[in-house]
Amino acid sequence: MRTINLQYKSDEPVIDLVKDTLDKNKQALVFVNSKRSAEKCAEDISRTLKKSDAAWTDLADKILHTLPKPTQQCSRLAACCKKGAVFHHAGLHPQQKDIIEEAFRKGVIKIICCTPTLAAGLDLPAFRAIIRDVKRYAEYKGMSYIPVLEYLQMAGRAGRPKFDTYGEAIAIASTESEATAITDKYVNGEPEEIYSKLAVEPVLRTYVLSLISSEIIQTADEIKEFFHTTFWAHQFKEVNKLNVIIAIVLETLIKWEFLHKIDEKYAATLIGKRVAQLYVDPFTAHTFIEALKQTNVTTLKPITWIQLVTNTLEMRPPLRVKQKEYDEITQKMVAETGALLYKEPSMFEPEYEDYLNSFKTAVMLCDWIEEKDEEYLLQTYDVRPGEMHVKLKTADWLMYALSELATLLHQQPILKEIVKTRIRLQYGAKEELLALLKLEGIGRVRARKLFHNKIKDLGDVRKESVEQLALIVGKSVAENIKRQVGQNP
């Protein structure tokens, strides 16, 4: 530890440190505890920076137009970027993250206000890691100190060997007693123990099925021997209890018909092999299979399949139902009861809240396939474009798994509906646009423009002149789609 003397002496230590960093022609990451805080911190800093730069303006324009229709978040980020300070968190679109990270590596952007997600795995030329918040809100605990390991990850972003000979990690304290507490806990304290993820049941059953399906392990002795050499076994120490846990997982996988036992050897069934290849939690696959068997007693709609995938461990965290929207969400859920394959638990059961949250997530995704844009989703559900991107990627994976299981179960009549819903999720489009979405280079925006101009399928594309198509989607796109339907433009 050492003392840093600053020429700036305002009531905002973060801004003083940022100005000092810029005076040194260095770069800094400012770590805060939430997405909203990162945005506000970047705005506060940008207001104090008087300079402007043409490169920042160009970056701001790229950021603003990443999405077809910029959201309020895009506008805030672009406005900050014009002053040379930006924010970075999980809510940003992946392309916006890439733009920011690349600009920081090149030294064009020198200040990023970010959440701790930026501390994991990125090698950036930050001379300083300014850790403004060492506390974060946790449910049932209130504001609590972050783990030491998380602090070390953030501090470790400063002074990377490839960029600097040394760096500075600075934690902000408002009082002397807080400074002492931070020093004791984070500078002189010990990191927390690292625990094996194999101890988590979904992970264990996934690996057991995968290892047996790959024929890496087959007998009970081989299974025990394999897991006894893992870090999990080293931590667990009680071998008998470990064997009991593995035995329960094996029995469960046999009960779900993903494994069968011949003599003393375990082997994966046909459907068990496919589940292992899909790399979904076997519990999720079992739930899908049981739900698919009930489709003859359900009114099938897009929300049928969407709610099926949102109520899984893989889709966590779901959107949380706020107190003010509780009645609205429950009413919508009652209205869709006949279309849901997951039956609603009793409101007195512990699973009820998770179920309600999963339903809200499904409603949000249903709005997406009804062509609601990112700004609508941000304002209505507080879902940022980056978070939406992650949800859609996960939903696409799970919808594919669902379609594969439906194929194996010979559920051909409903397979078409599942595939249709998956495509609508990929594009965020209504069913009427599906024919046009088959064309390369046509997303939901261009497809909607074509549809509004009475071009509704590939036959209409063939009939229309390339000149008329060019007025709607541009010359190069018009020529491209003409070639795709077998015509020379």
Summary of the structure (lengths in Angstrom):
residues: 489
radius of gyration: 26.8
end to end distance: 69.6
largest distance: 78.5
contacts: 1505
relative contact order: 0.07
helix: 59%
strand: 8%
